[in-house]
Structure formats: C-alpha cells, structure tokens
C-alpha cells in the first residue's frame, strides 16, 4: 500500500489541498480512497474512467471501484450528469460535498469560538465562574437566534441598571425581540424614540391641534 502512495506522489505532479488531509483523517478514509480523491481533485472534469485512473494512481480496477463505492456511500462525492454541446450526456464526479463538509466544520468552530468568547465576557463582568445552568441559558439564547451583539448589549444594560443576573438580561432580550430589535443600532433608535415620546409627548399627540378650537 505504501508503495502505491509513494509511486503515485513521486511520479505524478498532483496538488494536494490542505483541507483534503483533514477530511481524510476525520472520516477515516483509506489510502486508496484518499488517493482517488486526490486524482479527482486534480482533474478539470473528473470522471470514473478506470483506464485513466489506473495509469495515474497505480491502483487496479478492483481497488478503484471499492474506494469509489465507499466515497459514494458516505456521500463525500456524488455524480451529476451534464449535457454537452453535441447533445450527449456525460457523468461528472462532483466534489462539492467535500467543500460543504469543510465549510460546515468551519462554521461550527466559529460558532463555538463565539460562545466561548461570550462566556469569558460574562465571567469577567460577573466576577465569578458561570454555573452549568448559566452556561445552558446563554447557549439557549444563541441557539434561539439572539446575536452575540444583542446579548452583550443586554448584559451591559443590565449592569448599568445595577443587575448582574441572567434573569434581567433575559427580560431585556425578550422585550427587544418583541420590538423587533436585531442589533445595537435598533436598540439606540428605539431608546431615542421612547425618550422623545416621554419628554415631548405633546409633539406626538395630534389632539393638541384641537386646543385652540
């Protein structure tokens, strides 16, 4: 097996994408499966052409079909049919799912980092370690669609009001949700409008027009 890898990489000028190694390790792909992916990724329009593959990667037909069946089975590669200019149809190996796998993984990690950073802010502002229940509540806020910006703004407002509790923060978040606030700009705009209505209610009350009658 190692001889196959050695010959393939030594004699063929293949480009190996960094993320492919990561995918291969995480999904526990065999060397044959990984080699076949490397081959596909280096083709402009990859197809299951056994003759071309055997002449390029030193795998026999049985090994190629076993590797290919596994890659199809785990939905890492798919087949799409394209129509050529002459009207003929051609089956192309699609590698889009590999990119989707990597993208999803990056997105998940970004979300995890966002949450970890959020927890750090809460612990710093509260001056203590968060409890398991508090971790769960903050997670629920994030999972419910509240942005990090909105949560931090609710934390800041609660501390300004003299409260360091998730209950106070949750109340603000739910109120802002009812108002349709999505970010700090929405909050500031809403507060400004509330202040104007409170300080100058007569400007927003059309009944004053009747006073002179």
Rosetta constraint file for C-alpha pairs under 8 A:
AtomPair CA 1 CA 5 HARMONIC 6.60 0.50
AtomPair CA 1 CA 31 HARMONIC 7.66 0.50
AtomPair CA 2 CA 6 HARMONIC 6.04 0.50
AtomPair CA 3 CA 7 HARMONIC 6.09 0.50
AtomPair CA 4 CA 8 HARMONIC 6.05 0.50
AtomPair CA 4 CA 57 HARMONIC 7.47 0.50
AtomPair CA 4 CA 58 HARMONIC 5.97 0.50
AtomPair CA 4 CA 59 HARMONIC 7.25 0.50
AtomPair CA 5 CA 9 HARMONIC 6.10 0.50
AtomPair CA 5 CA 31 HARMONIC 7.61 0.50
AtomPair CA 5 CA 35 HARMONIC 7.47 0.50
AtomPair CA 6 CA 10 HARMONIC 5.88 0.50
AtomPair CA 7 CA 11 HARMONIC 5.82 0.50
AtomPair CA 7 CA 12 HARMONIC 7.97 0.50
AtomPair CA 7 CA 57 HARMONIC 7.81 0.50
AtomPair CA 7 CA 58 HARMONIC 7.37 0.50
AtomPair CA 8 CA 12 HARMONIC 5.80 0.50
AtomPair CA 8 CA 56 HARMONIC 7.02 0.50
AtomPair CA 8 CA 57 HARMONIC 5.07 0.50
AtomPair CA 8 CA 58 HARMONIC 6.47 0.50
AtomPair CA 9 CA 13 HARMONIC 7.02 0.50
AtomPair CA 9 CA 14 HARMONIC 6.82 0.50
AtomPair CA 12 CA 56 HARMONIC 7.11 0.50
AtomPair CA 14 CA 38 HARMONIC 7.24 0.50
AtomPair CA 14 CA 39 HARMONIC 7.43 0.50
AtomPair CA 14 CA 42 HARMONIC 6.46 0.50
AtomPair CA 15 CA 38 HARMONIC 7.54 0.50
AtomPair CA 15 CA 42 HARMONIC 6.62 0.50
AtomPair CA 16 CA 20 HARMONIC 7.10 0.50
AtomPair CA 16 CA 38 HARMONIC 6.31 0.50
AtomPair CA 17 CA 21 HARMONIC 7.25 0.50
AtomPair CA 18 CA 22 HARMONIC 6.94 0.50
AtomPair CA 19 CA 23 HARMONIC 6.24 0.50
AtomPair CA 19 CA 102 HARMONIC 7.11 0.50
AtomPair CA 20 CA 24 HARMONIC 6.06 0.50
AtomPair CA 20 CA 98 HARMONIC 7.99 0.50
AtomPair CA 21 CA 25 HARMONIC 6.18 0.50
AtomPair CA 22 CA 26 HARMONIC 6.14 0.50
AtomPair CA 23 CA 27 HARMONIC 5.95 0.50
AtomPair CA 23 CA 98 HARMONIC 7.69 0.50
AtomPair CA 23 CA 101 HARMONIC 7.95 0.50
AtomPair CA 23 CA 102 HARMONIC 7.44 0.50
AtomPair CA 24 CA 28 HARMONIC 5.68 0.50
AtomPair CA 24 CA 29 HARMONIC 4.92 0.50
AtomPair CA 24 CA 30 HARMONIC 7.77 0.50
AtomPair CA 24 CA 34 HARMONIC 6.40 0.50
AtomPair CA 25 CA 29 HARMONIC 6.56 0.50
AtomPair CA 29 CA 33 HARMONIC 5.88 0.50
AtomPair CA 29 CA 34 HARMONIC 6.20 0.50
AtomPair CA 30 CA 34 HARMONIC 6.17 0.50
AtomPair CA 30 CA 67 HARMONIC 7.94 0.50
AtomPair CA 31 CA 35 HARMONIC 5.99 0.50
AtomPair CA 32 CA 36 HARMONIC 6.13 0.50
AtomPair CA 32 CA 59 HARMONIC 7.65 0.50
AtomPair CA 32 CA 63 HARMONIC 7.06 0.50
AtomPair CA 32 CA 64 HARMONIC 7.33 0.50
AtomPair CA 32 CA 67 HARMONIC 5.98 0.50
AtomPair CA 33 CA 37 HARMONIC 6.28 0.50
AtomPair CA 33 CA 67 HARMONIC 4.71 0.50
AtomPair CA 33 CA 68 HARMONIC 6.95 0.50
AtomPair CA 33 CA 70 HARMONIC 7.66 0.50
AtomPair CA 33 CA 71 HARMONIC 7.00 0.50
AtomPair CA 34 CA 38 HARMONIC 6.22 0.50
AtomPair CA 35 CA 39 HARMONIC 6.24 0.50
AtomPair CA 35 CA 57 HARMONIC 7.14 0.50
AtomPair CA 36 CA 40 HARMONIC 6.24 0.50
AtomPair CA 36 CA 57 HARMONIC 7.63 0.50
AtomPair CA 36 CA 64 HARMONIC 7.26 0.50
AtomPair CA 36 CA 67 HARMONIC 7.17 0.50
AtomPair CA 36 CA 68 HARMONIC 7.47 0.50
AtomPair CA 37 CA 41 HARMONIC 6.06 0.50
AtomPair CA 38 CA 42 HARMONIC 6.36 0.50
AtomPair CA 39 CA 43 HARMONIC 6.73 0.50
AtomPair CA 39 CA 53 HARMONIC 7.52 0.50
AtomPair CA 39 CA 56 HARMONIC 7.89 0.50
AtomPair CA 39 CA 57 HARMONIC 7.35 0.50
AtomPair CA 40 CA 46 HARMONIC 5.13 0.50
AtomPair CA 40 CA 47 HARMONIC 7.54 0.50
AtomPair CA 40 CA 93 HARMONIC 7.53 0.50
AtomPair CA 41 CA 46 HARMONIC 7.35 0.50
AtomPair CA 41 CA 95 HARMONIC 7.60 0.50
AtomPair CA 42 CA 46 HARMONIC 7.94 0.50
AtomPair CA 45 CA 92 HARMONIC 6.29 0.50
AtomPair CA 45 CA 93 HARMONIC 7.36 0.50
AtomPair CA 46 CA 92 HARMONIC 5.83 0.50
AtomPair CA 46 CA 93 HARMONIC 5.30 0.50
AtomPair CA 46 CA 94 HARMONIC 7.71 0.50
AtomPair CA 47 CA 91 HARMONIC 6.61 0.50
AtomPair CA 47 CA 92 HARMONIC 5.13 0.50
AtomPair CA 47 CA 93 HARMONIC 5.40 0.50
AtomPair CA 48 CA 53 HARMONIC 7.73 0.50
AtomPair CA 48 CA 92 HARMONIC 7.93 0.50
AtomPair CA 48 CA 93 HARMONIC 7.31 0.50
AtomPair CA 49 CA 53 HARMONIC 6.18 0.50
AtomPair CA 50 CA 54 HARMONIC 6.02 0.50
AtomPair CA 50 CA 61 HARMONIC 6.46 0.50
AtomPair CA 50 CA 64 HARMONIC 7.57 0.50
AtomPair CA 51 CA 55 HARMONIC 6.35 0.50
AtomPair CA 52 CA 56 HARMONIC 6.37 0.50
AtomPair CA 53 CA 57 HARMONIC 5.97 0.50
AtomPair CA 53 CA 58 HARMONIC 7.80 0.50
AtomPair CA 53 CA 59 HARMONIC 7.58 0.50
AtomPair CA 54 CA 58 HARMONIC 5.33 0.50
AtomPair CA 54 CA 59 HARMONIC 5.34 0.50
AtomPair CA 54 CA 60 HARMONIC 5.91 0.50
AtomPair CA 54 CA 61 HARMONIC 7.04 0.50
AtomPair CA 59 CA 63 HARMONIC 5.96 0.50
AtomPair CA 59 CA 64 HARMONIC 6.20 0.50
AtomPair CA 60 CA 64 HARMONIC 6.22 0.50
AtomPair CA 61 CA 65 HARMONIC 6.14 0.50
AtomPair CA 62 CA 66 HARMONIC 6.14 0.50
AtomPair CA 63 CA 67 HARMONIC 6.14 0.50
AtomPair CA 64 CA 68 HARMONIC 5.94 0.50
AtomPair CA 65 CA 69 HARMONIC 5.90 0.50
AtomPair CA 66 CA 70 HARMONIC 6.32 0.50
AtomPair CA 67 CA 71 HARMONIC 6.31 0.50
AtomPair CA 68 CA 72 HARMONIC 6.18 0.50
AtomPair CA 69 CA 73 HARMONIC 5.89 0.50
AtomPair CA 70 CA 74 HARMONIC 6.27 0.50
AtomPair CA 71 CA 75 HARMONIC 6.22 0.50
AtomPair CA 71 CA 76 HARMONIC 5.39 0.50
AtomPair CA 71 CA 77 HARMONIC 5.81 0.50
AtomPair CA 72 CA 76 HARMONIC 6.15 0.50
AtomPair CA 72 CA 77 HARMONIC 5.40 0.50
AtomPair CA 72 CA 78 HARMONIC 6.07 0.50
AtomPair CA 75 CA 97 HARMONIC 7.27 0.50
AtomPair CA 76 CA 95 HARMONIC 7.19 0.50
AtomPair CA 76 CA 97 HARMONIC 5.48 0.50
AtomPair CA 76 CA 98 HARMONIC 5.84 0.50
AtomPair CA 77 CA 93 HARMONIC 6.73 0.50
AtomPair CA 77 CA 94 HARMONIC 5.75 0.50
AtomPair CA 77 CA 95 HARMONIC 5.23 0.50
AtomPair CA 77 CA 96 HARMONIC 7.32 0.50
AtomPair CA 77 CA 97 HARMONIC 6.21 0.50
AtomPair CA 77 CA 98 HARMONIC 7.19 0.50
AtomPair CA 78 CA 93 HARMONIC 5.92 0.50
AtomPair CA 78 CA 94 HARMONIC 5.15 0.50
AtomPair CA 78 CA 95 HARMONIC 6.91 0.50
AtomPair CA 78 CA 97 HARMONIC 7.73 0.50
AtomPair CA 79 CA 91 HARMONIC 6.34 0.50
AtomPair CA 79 CA 92 HARMONIC 5.70 0.50
AtomPair CA 79 CA 93 HARMONIC 4.79 0.50
AtomPair CA 79 CA 94 HARMONIC 5.64 0.50
AtomPair CA 80 CA 91 HARMONIC 5.73 0.50
AtomPair CA 80 CA 92 HARMONIC 5.40 0.50
AtomPair CA 80 CA 93 HARMONIC 6.50 0.50
AtomPair CA 80 CA 94 HARMONIC 6.46 0.50
AtomPair CA 81 CA 89 HARMONIC 6.43 0.50
AtomPair CA 81 CA 90 HARMONIC 5.53 0.50
AtomPair CA 81 CA 91 HARMONIC 4.53 0.50
AtomPair CA 81 CA 92 HARMONIC 6.11 0.50
AtomPair CA 82 CA 89 HARMONIC 5.66 0.50
AtomPair CA 82 CA 90 HARMONIC 5.35 0.50
AtomPair CA 82 CA 91 HARMONIC 6.43 0.50
AtomPair CA 82 CA 92 HARMONIC 7.14 0.50
AtomPair CA 83 CA 87 HARMONIC 6.00 0.50
AtomPair CA 83 CA 88 HARMONIC 5.84 0.50
AtomPair CA 83 CA 89 HARMONIC 4.51 0.50
AtomPair CA 83 CA 90 HARMONIC 6.34 0.50
AtomPair CA 84 CA 88 HARMONIC 5.40 0.50
AtomPair CA 84 CA 89 HARMONIC 5.98 0.50
AtomPair CA 84 CA 90 HARMONIC 7.11 0.50
AtomPair CA 95 CA 99 HARMONIC 7.12 0.50
AtomPair CA 96 CA 100 HARMONIC 6.28 0.50
AtomPair CA 97 CA 101 HARMONIC 5.97 0.50
AtomPair CA 98 CA 102 HARMONIC 6.36 0.50
AtomPair CA 99 CA 103 HARMONIC 6.00 0.50
AtomPair CA 100 CA 104 HARMONIC 5.94 0.50
AtomPair CA 101 CA 105 HARMONIC 6.21 0.50
AtomPair CA 102 CA 106 HARMONIC 6.22 0.50
AtomPair CA 103 CA 107 HARMONIC 6.15 0.50
AtomPair CA 104 CA 108 HARMONIC 6.14 0.50
AtomPair CA 105 CA 109 HARMONIC 6.22 0.50
AtomPair CA 106 CA 110 HARMONIC 6.11 0.50
AtomPair CA 107 CA 111 HARMONIC 6.22 0.50
AtomPair CA 108 CA 112 HARMONIC 6.20 0.50
AtomPair CA 109 CA 113 HARMONIC 6.18 0.50
AtomPair CA 110 CA 114 HARMONIC 6.15 0.50
AtomPair CA 111 CA 115 HARMONIC 6.29 0.50
AtomPair CA 112 CA 116 HARMONIC 6.17 0.50
AtomPair CA 113 CA 117 HARMONIC 6.07 0.50
AtomPair CA 114 CA 118 HARMONIC 6.18 0.50
AtomPair CA 114 CA 148 HARMONIC 7.50 0.50
AtomPair CA 115 CA 119 HARMONIC 6.18 0.50
AtomPair CA 115 CA 139 HARMONIC 7.39 0.50
AtomPair CA 115 CA 142 HARMONIC 7.88 0.50
AtomPair CA 116 CA 120 HARMONIC 6.33 0.50
AtomPair CA 117 CA 121 HARMONIC 6.43 0.50
AtomPair CA 118 CA 122 HARMONIC 6.39 0.50
AtomPair CA 118 CA 148 HARMONIC 7.22 0.50
AtomPair CA 118 CA 152 HARMONIC 7.86 0.50
AtomPair CA 119 CA 123 HARMONIC 6.19 0.50
AtomPair CA 119 CA 130 HARMONIC 7.79 0.50
AtomPair CA 119 CA 135 HARMONIC 7.47 0.50
AtomPair CA 120 CA 124 HARMONIC 6.12 0.50
AtomPair CA 121 CA 125 HARMONIC 6.13 0.50
AtomPair CA 122 CA 126 HARMONIC 5.86 0.50
AtomPair CA 122 CA 130 HARMONIC 7.69 0.50
AtomPair CA 122 CA 155 HARMONIC 7.92 0.50
AtomPair CA 123 CA 127 HARMONIC 5.66 0.50
AtomPair CA 123 CA 128 HARMONIC 5.33 0.50
AtomPair CA 123 CA 129 HARMONIC 5.42 0.50
AtomPair CA 123 CA 130 HARMONIC 6.07 0.50
AtomPair CA 124 CA 128 HARMONIC 6.91 0.50
AtomPair CA 126 CA 164 HARMONIC 6.42 0.50
AtomPair CA 130 CA 134 HARMONIC 5.89 0.50
AtomPair CA 130 CA 135 HARMONIC 6.50 0.50
AtomPair CA 131 CA 135 HARMONIC 6.33 0.50
AtomPair CA 132 CA 136 HARMONIC 6.36 0.50
AtomPair CA 133 CA 137 HARMONIC 6.26 0.50
AtomPair CA 134 CA 138 HARMONIC 6.25 0.50
AtomPair CA 134 CA 166 HARMONIC 7.44 0.50
AtomPair CA 135 CA 139 HARMONIC 6.15 0.50
AtomPair CA 136 CA 140 HARMONIC 6.13 0.50
AtomPair CA 137 CA 141 HARMONIC 6.40 0.50
AtomPair CA 138 CA 142 HARMONIC 6.47 0.50
AtomPair CA 139 CA 143 HARMONIC 6.10 0.50
AtomPair CA 140 CA 144 HARMONIC 5.86 0.50
AtomPair CA 141 CA 145 HARMONIC 6.64 0.50
AtomPair CA 141 CA 146 HARMONIC 5.56 0.50
AtomPair CA 141 CA 151 HARMONIC 7.88 0.50
AtomPair CA 142 CA 146 HARMONIC 5.22 0.50
AtomPair CA 142 CA 147 HARMONIC 6.43 0.50
AtomPair CA 142 CA 148 HARMONIC 7.27 0.50
AtomPair CA 146 CA 150 HARMONIC 6.37 0.50
AtomPair CA 146 CA 151 HARMONIC 6.67 0.50
AtomPair CA 146 CA 173 HARMONIC 7.84 0.50
AtomPair CA 146 CA 182 HARMONIC 7.94 0.50
AtomPair CA 147 CA 151 HARMONIC 6.32 0.50
AtomPair CA 147 CA 182 HARMONIC 7.60 0.50
AtomPair CA 147 CA 183 HARMONIC 7.73 0.50
AtomPair CA 148 CA 152 HARMONIC 6.12 0.50
AtomPair CA 149 CA 153 HARMONIC 6.13 0.50
AtomPair CA 149 CA 183 HARMONIC 6.36 0.50
AtomPair CA 149 CA 184 HARMONIC 7.09 0.50
AtomPair CA 150 CA 154 HARMONIC 6.22 0.50
AtomPair CA 150 CA 173 HARMONIC 7.53 0.50
AtomPair CA 150 CA 182 HARMONIC 6.86 0.50
AtomPair CA 150 CA 183 HARMONIC 5.52 0.50
AtomPair CA 150 CA 184 HARMONIC 6.65 0.50
AtomPair CA 151 CA 155 HARMONIC 6.22 0.50
AtomPair CA 151 CA 169 HARMONIC 7.70 0.50
AtomPair CA 151 CA 173 HARMONIC 7.18 0.50
AtomPair CA 152 CA 156 HARMONIC 6.16 0.50
AtomPair CA 153 CA 157 HARMONIC 6.15 0.50
AtomPair CA 153 CA 184 HARMONIC 6.92 0.50
AtomPair CA 154 CA 158 HARMONIC 6.05 0.50
AtomPair CA 154 CA 169 HARMONIC 5.34 0.50
AtomPair CA 154 CA 170 HARMONIC 7.93 0.50
AtomPair CA 154 CA 172 HARMONIC 6.07 0.50
AtomPair CA 154 CA 173 HARMONIC 6.49 0.50
AtomPair CA 155 CA 159 HARMONIC 6.23 0.50
AtomPair CA 155 CA 164 HARMONIC 7.88 0.50
AtomPair CA 155 CA 169 HARMONIC 5.82 0.50
AtomPair CA 156 CA 160 HARMONIC 6.16 0.50
AtomPair CA 157 CA 161 HARMONIC 6.21 0.50
AtomPair CA 158 CA 162 HARMONIC 6.33 0.50
AtomPair CA 158 CA 163 HARMONIC 5.15 0.50
AtomPair CA 158 CA 164 HARMONIC 6.49 0.50
AtomPair CA 158 CA 165 HARMONIC 7.79 0.50
AtomPair CA 158 CA 168 HARMONIC 6.26 0.50
AtomPair CA 158 CA 169 HARMONIC 6.06 0.50
AtomPair CA 159 CA 163 HARMONIC 5.04 0.50
AtomPair CA 159 CA 164 HARMONIC 5.65 0.50
AtomPair CA 163 CA 168 HARMONIC 6.72 0.50
AtomPair CA 164 CA 168 HARMONIC 7.53 0.50
AtomPair CA 165 CA 169 HARMONIC 6.64 0.50
AtomPair CA 166 CA 170 HARMONIC 5.86 0.50
AtomPair CA 167 CA 171 HARMONIC 6.20 0.50
AtomPair CA 168 CA 172 HARMONIC 6.49 0.50
AtomPair CA 169 CA 173 HARMONIC 6.24 0.50
AtomPair CA 170 CA 174 HARMONIC 6.16 0.50
AtomPair CA 171 CA 175 HARMONIC 6.19 0.50
AtomPair CA 172 CA 176 HARMONIC 6.09 0.50
AtomPair CA 173 CA 177 HARMONIC 6.02 0.50
AtomPair CA 174 CA 178 HARMONIC 6.30 0.50
AtomPair CA 175 CA 179 HARMONIC 6.38 0.50
AtomPair CA 176 CA 180 HARMONIC 6.08 0.50
AtomPair CA 176 CA 181 HARMONIC 5.18 0.50
AtomPair CA 176 CA 182 HARMONIC 7.86 0.50
AtomPair CA 176 CA 187 HARMONIC 7.55 0.50
AtomPair CA 177 CA 181 HARMONIC 5.87 0.50
AtomPair CA 177 CA 182 HARMONIC 7.64 0.50
AtomPair CA 181 CA 186 HARMONIC 5.13 0.50
AtomPair CA 181 CA 187 HARMONIC 6.06 0.50
AtomPair CA 182 CA 186 HARMONIC 6.29 0.50
AtomPair CA 182 CA 187 HARMONIC 7.90 0.50
AtomPair CA 183 CA 187 HARMONIC 6.52 0.50
AtomPair CA 184 CA 188 HARMONIC 6.13 0.50
AtomPair CA 185 CA 189 HARMONIC 6.09 0.50
AtomPair CA 186 CA 190 HARMONIC 6.07 0.50
AtomPair CA 187 CA 191 HARMONIC 6.11 0.50
AtomPair CA 188 CA 192 HARMONIC 6.09 0.50
AtomPair CA 189 CA 193 HARMONIC 6.29 0.50
AtomPair CA 190 CA 194 HARMONIC 6.17 0.50
AtomPair CA 191 CA 195 HARMONIC 6.06 0.50
AtomPair CA 192 CA 196 HARMONIC 6.18 0.50
AtomPair CA 193 CA 197 HARMONIC 6.17 0.50
AtomPair CA 194 CA 198 HARMONIC 6.16 0.50
AtomPair CA 195 CA 199 HARMONIC 6.04 0.50
AtomPair CA 196 CA 200 HARMONIC 5.64 0.50
AtomPair CA 196 CA 201 HARMONIC 7.26 0.50
AtomPair CA 197 CA 201 HARMONIC 4.81 0.50
AtomPair CA 197 CA 203 HARMONIC 7.88 0.50
AtomPair CA 197 CA 204 HARMONIC 6.74 0.50
AtomPair CA 200 CA 204 HARMONIC 7.36 0.50
AtomPair CA 201 CA 205 HARMONIC 6.27 0.50
AtomPair CA 202 CA 206 HARMONIC 7.70 0.50
AtomPair CA 202 CA 208 HARMONIC 6.83 0.50
AtomPair CA 207 CA 211 HARMONIC 7.33 0.50
